[in-house]
Amino acid sequence: MTQTAAIGPRSSEPAEPPTFRHFIAGEWCDSTSGATFESHNPADTRDVIGRFQQGTPADVAMAIRAAADAGAMWRRTPAPKRGEILYRFGALMAEHKERLSRAMTREMGKVIAEARGDVQEGIDIAFLMAGEGRRMFGDTVPSELPDKWAMSIRQPIGVAGIITPWNFPIAIPCWKMMPALVAGNTVVFKPASDTPHCATLLVELMAEAGFPAGSVNLVTGAGGEVGDAIVDNPDVGVISFTGSSDTGRHIATRAGRKLKRLSLELGGKNAIVVMSDADLDLATDGILWSAFGTTGQRCTAASRVVVERAAVEPLMQRLERRARTLRLGSGLDESIDVGPLINAGAVDKVAGYIEVGRREGELVLGGEPARDGELANGHFFSPTIFRDVMPMDRIAQEEIFGPVLSVIPVDDYPAAVTAVNQTRYGLSSSIFTTDANTAFRAMRDFETGIVYINAGTTGAETHLPFGGWKETGNGHREAGHAALDTFTEWKAIYVDFSGRLQRAQIDNQ
Ligand code: NDP
């Protein structure tokens, strides 16, 4: 069932990169296009990880047909039995954690410690959702009529279209596929074209865990071709997407025409507030981790620090001093703090925002691609800090998705709240303060789906709901039992054992 997978450091005499295939109806197969595309190591683009199938709408149609066919049996498999396969998959991921993590760092660039965390998130959600196989709770409630029973149960929707980004190439697909599958749906999975190898390794393990043929299908290829074909197909009942706002809007428009269930997770412009009573060393730790971890390419990354004026200078001193010591390089080296950006387009995008930032604030650190020595063949960008940024400046409003931090001074707590909330996004926020009253006000006042007290803006755990307010999404949540709401239909059931016709709202007066 497994394919030949080349993992590990590039050899000095590179062999021909391996070719990987779609996974449809339990078989590894080539695309009808006959074409492939390459995936590269962003830390050294000479390192070609492999060739992947350039999917077509015909490939997608086959995958959806396979998923629909498999669904007839899978939805009737008892949910605890489905959960047992998720347990096996979680255990297999744990067994292969280091291999998956190294493959992720090589393909996507995040430093190895973070890659291990990404895989661990996948394991955690597999185990959590495996348990849902034995819970999957609905309500049993009294009826308003005598001798009548009322309850609600969850049922699967059918085929789920799973479209994922490159920044959490194991965790995000697992966050979507685990609840979909345990609830009895089957899936067609289209990963980002920057991380098809991670997706392939994941699906290999899913096949090994025992998900039946057709229940999990992988189609690689371009968003416009493969993604649109998934969204448009009438046999796909629910779509779960994480990525850019532009693509999210595009998908929502198309899915809306067909009145499809759609869960969107579209990113943020997350802020950390630092009050003058805060532990500034702790705040510095939280800011550096949230701003420059994953090279700023997390939807929960902190790209704004809103600081009470009295704390600006001491915080800036700490931030600058510590940020200068961050080491850039290949994330496979355990001593590296910051890996590359995902691709050349991302470097251009970040560089464009640096020019915007120079007009809006004062550049105090970084501000350019890093190309010295071993960095020459990668997409590296220096950790960058702007100070004296205003809340409505473009660099404080638009998602840059890179290692760029804007420091925004404010007079007091009310001004901090205004700055935090003055954005079209609402994913994550945090506050550093030693005043319990201020902390509780922040929990109440910040308009985000996730709030951290005395921690950075990243660090979601899989058993709590994940998602955001406003344009971060469309109201759905991933993770926790809330994730099941995306992938199930509610069915209300009434059982009348009175032996006579009882009319609700009429015969109970
Ligand atoms: P995209 O939104 O383009 O990509 C995300 C996923 O959507 C990929 O699988 C992509 O496929 C797919 N896709 C692209 N076009 C379509 C389409 N027409 N129909 C269906 N699926 C489609 O994000 P990018 O990778 O281009 O990143 C750009 C920006 O998006 C980032 O700089 C960042 O601001 C934001 N972003 C936010 C993320 C988050 O976690 N919230 C994650 C990733 C990006 P393919 O890879 O083949 O193009």
Residues whose N, C-alpha, C, O or C-beta is under 5 A from the ligand:
A	BS01	NDP	I163 T164 P165 N167 K190 P191 A192 S193 D194 G221 A222 G223 G224 G227 D228 T242 G243 S244 T247 E265 L266 G267 R298 C299 E399 I400 F401
